[in-house]
Amino acid sequence: MKTLLNTQIFLVEDDPIYADMLKNHLSGIGFTNVTHFLTGHECLDHLYQNPGLIILDYQLEYETGIDVLKQVKAYNSDIPIVFLSGQKNVTIAVDSLKYGSYDYVVKDDSAFTQLQHAMMKIERMQTMTQKASSFSWIKNAFSLKLPAH
């Protein structure tokens, strides 16, 4: 079964020091397949690798995270995206959710913990979806159509 632990995670963060801290944290909790991109364009150029999750900063050097989010969702709407941003602006958070992000985490003292919780929720959602689809054949096999009288 495909899980976040055994899939590739993209981290789009223009601060290399923060990105290294986050990668170390993720590695410490079992997420070792994390690819870091400094720009949204680099991330978009690698979407063919089909990441299981994208962690996305809002304020990037050449674009906003919302711009990247829209392009990712146009490419594959099933890729979960969690914003991890220093922007505390509620409008930005609401827009990120409106355009399809799974969650919006503000970079503060509890950001890594909040991100971890969001990732666990995504993991549970994906597990339930995979289990439900694996049992759909049973529903199809046993659904009998009675002839009309």
C-alpha positions, 0 to 999 in steps of 0.5 A: 500500500502506498503511504507518505512514508514510502513516497516522494515528498517535494519541499518548495522553500526558498530559504535553504537553512529552513529547508534543511531544518525541515528535512532533518525533522522529517527524516527523524520521523521517517520521511526520508524521501524529501526533494527540496526545490528553491523555486516553484518552477523547479517543482513544476518541472519535476511533477512527472515524478508524481510526488505523494505530497508537496510542502509549499512556501507562499512567498517564493522568489519568482512567484507565489505559492498560490501560483504554483498551487494552481499549476500543480492542481491543473497537472494533477488535482490528487497531489496533496499540498500543505502550505508552510508559510511565514504569512499570517494573512488570513486571506492568503490562507483562505485562498490556498484552501480555496484553490485546493491546498489540504492545509495552511501552517504558519511558520512559528514555534509549533510549525513542524508539529502542525505540519506533522499532524497535517501529514498524518491526517493526509496519510489516514485519508489516503489509507481510507480511500485506498481501502475503500477502492480495494473493496469496490470490486466486492460491491460490483461483484455482488450487485445484482440487477433484477430483470424488470417485470 
